[in-house]
């Protein structure tokens, strides 16, 4: 990030964030480890509450806002701590990983279908009996 970009970001922040500049380092403001330690059976995360659609999407995923008695915090009107049961968060992570793997493997199924179609075409039109495996180059 160049100096001009950094200067522009600071100027934008000064125009949009009212009040005095916060002297606490941002990483300490966002540190929620003590809340996570209080709730080892939950997955704790910050949720953007400024955008109601994002907050609503997290609620539909099963997250609920932590109360102050539970250690919940809020940073201005920007973010608040939400939690979900650990098992549900793990299942969501697994589902995302499975979906990503399926996307990574989608081209393989597509190429397999193309090779089988090519083998069928060679058999039907030219009378050649060629295996789809011979037409398909497997790089794995």
C-alpha positions in Angstrom: 0.0 0.0 0.0 1.5 3.3 -1.1 1.8 6.4 1.1 -0.9 8.2 -1.0 -3.3 5.4 -0.4 -2.6 5.4 3.3 -3.1 9.1 3.5 -6.4 8.9 1.6 -7.7 6.2 3.9 -6.7 8.2 7.0 -8.5 11.3 5.6 -11.6 9.3 4.8 -11.6 7.8 8.3 -11.3 11.3 9.8 -14.3 12.5 7.8 -16.5 9.4 8.6 -15.7 8.5 12.2 -16.9 11.2 14.6 -15.2 12.1 17.8 -11.6 11.8 18.9 -9.2 9.3 17.5 -9.2 6.1 19.5 -5.7 5.5 21.0 -6.3 1.8 21.7 -4.7 -0.4 19.0 -7.4 -1.8 16.8 -6.2 -5.4 17.3 -6.9 -5.0 21.0 -10.4 -3.6 20.3 -11.2 -6.7 18.2 -9.6 -9.2 20.5 -12.4 -11.6 21.7 -10.2 -14.3 23.1 -11.5 -13.9 26.7 -15.1 -14.2 25.5 -14.2 -17.3 23.5 -12.5 -18.8 26.6 -15.7 -18.1 28.6 -17.7 -20.1 26.0 -15.5 -23.0 24.9 -18.7 -24.8 23.5 -19.4 -21.9 21.1 -17.7 -20.2 18.1 -17.5 -16.4 18.7 -17.1 -13.9 15.9 -17.6 -10.2 15.2 -20.6 -9.5 12.9 -21.0 -6.3 10.9 -24.2 -4.8 12.4 -24.0 -1.6 10.3 -25.3 -3.6 7.3 -28.6 -5.1 8.5 -28.5 -7.7 5.7 -25.2 -9.2 6.9 -26.4 -9.3 10.5 -29.6 -11.0 9.4 -27.7 -13.5 7.3 -25.6 -14.5 10.3 -28.7 -14.9 12.4 -30.2 -17.2 9.7 -26.9 -19.2 9.9 -27.7 -19.7 13.6 -25.6 -17.0 15.2 -27.1 -15.0 18.1 -25.9 -11.8 19.6 -24.1 -12.2 23.0 -25.5 -10.2 25.8 -23.3 -8.1 28.0 -23.7 -10.7 30.8 -22.3 -13.3 28.5 -19.3 -11.0 27.6 -20.8 -9.6 24.5 -19.5 -6.3 23.2 -20.2 -3.8 20.6 -17.9 -1.4 18.7 -19.9 1.7 18.0 -22.5 1.0 15.4 -20.1 -1.1 13.4 -19.8 -4.6 14.9 -21.0 -6.8 17.7 -20.0 -10.2 19.1 -22.2 -13.1 18.0 -21.9 -16.8 18.8 -23.0 -20.1 17.5 -22.7 -23.7 19.0 -19.3 -25.1 18.1 -20.7 -28.2 16.4 -22.8 -26.0 14.1 -19.8 -23.9 13.2 -17.7 -27.0 12.5 -20.5 -28.4 10.3 -20.7 -25.1 8.4 -16.9 -25.1 7.8 -17.1 -28.7 6.6 -19.9 -27.9 4.2 -18.0 -24.9 2.8 -14.9 -27.1 2.4 -16.9 -29.8 0.6 -18.5 -27.2 -1.7 -15.1 -25.7 -2.5 -13.7 -29.2 -3.3 -16.7 -30.0 -5.5 -16.0 -26.7 -7.4 -12.4 -27.7 -7.8 -13.3 -31.1 -9.1 -16.2 -29.9 -11.4 -13.9 -29.6 -14.4 -12.8 -33.3 -14.0 -16.4 -34.5 -14.3 -16.9 -32.2 -17.3 -13.8 -33.5 -19.1 -14.8 -37.1 -18.3 -18.2 -36.5 -20.0 -16.5 -34.9 -23.0 -14.1 -37.9 -23.3 -17.0 -40.4 -23.1 -18.9 -38.4 -25.7 -15.8 -38.5 -28.0 -15.4 -42.2 -27.5 -19.1 -42.8 -28.3 -18.8 -40.6 -31.4 -15.8 -42.6 -32.6 -17.6 -45.8 -32.0 -20.8 -44.8 -33.7 -19.4 -42.9 -36.7 -16.1 -44.5 -37.4 -16.6 -48.0 -35.9 -13.5 -47.5 -33.6 -13.7 -49.0 -30.2 -11.7 -46.5 -28.1 -11.9 -46.3 -24.3 -12.7 -42.9 -22.8 -9.7 -43.4 -20.5 -7.4 -43.4 -23.5 -8.8 -40.0 -24.6 -8.7 -38.5 -21.1 -5.4 -37.3 -19.8 -5.4 -37.6 -16.0 -2.7 -35.3 -14.6 -3.1 -36.4 -11.0 
